[in-house]
């Protein structure tokens, strides 16, 4: 408990100032990703009889020069958590999953996650007996195609999923070739846009071909309801196709949570968010997190919390000492 109180105290005195300074830069990003995961907080559970609190995760887009991830503890999943991280006037691109708290944030260019939308339909397909049979067939294309021809309902479901896979193939090619923003835009217009239109047609066909209460139709409707925000990535070469960047940054927290299970107090949960923000942002920028945090605490203790010192200590600062970086 002495260790815990040191972590909380040093977070309140030093860590928060640097994390708040990072948030200022986060709000200037052209593309941000957001996601959230559950964190139990015993203090909140006792006082408000609320079982679930949340850790919100915001990540700078992959083309941003300032690479960072911000973790914030919130007692509820009320919609204001988006505003509390992005501020009032964020008008750039926000990539998120299907939670409406994001959609209700006005002003931003909303992007929806293709991986999430695909999962909704794939989950309906993978439990079908005909799909499980197909999955066990030898990897001979002709054998599989003839099985699909014999099972037309399965074919209707697999067609849009296949086209989504092709959309990802285009993205992988663009990454491999390290294409510029303009080249990615042109490639998407030429190849991805017609594919995306085919996905929409395939989803519409599912809604006509299956029982309206079925899992497959629900999956197709999930896609169709969000088709504008799902297709918006085609409009700019820096826009991502999915929210995997944020999901990847939720993982280190989820792995840590397996060890500590819950936060005892609100102050403890907030300190956890601060140290995760600094250490994971350090890793994103090629720093050794332990060395980086030691450097941050030493300088802030010796020189005080001044704007120019905070500026130099940001994990994406160009003036950090060489010895803090991974060899």
Buried (B, 14 or more C-beta within 10 A) or exposed (E): EEEBEEBBEBBBEBBBBBBEBBBEBBBEBBBBBBBBBEBBBBBBBEEEEEEBBBBBBBBBBEBBEBBBBBBBBBBEBEBEBBBEBBEEEBEBBBBBBBBEBBBEBEEBBBBBBBBBBBBBBBEBBEEBEBBEEBEEEEEEEEEBEEBBEEBEBBBBBBBBBBBBEBBBEBBEEBEEEEBEEEEBBEBBEEBBBEBBEBBBEBBBBBBEBBEEEBBBBBBBBBBBEBBEBBBBBBBBBBBBBBBBBBBBBBEBBEEEBEEEEBBBBBBBBBBBBBBBBBBBBBBBBEBBBEBBBEBBBEBBEEEEBEEEBBEEBBBBEEEBEEEBBEE
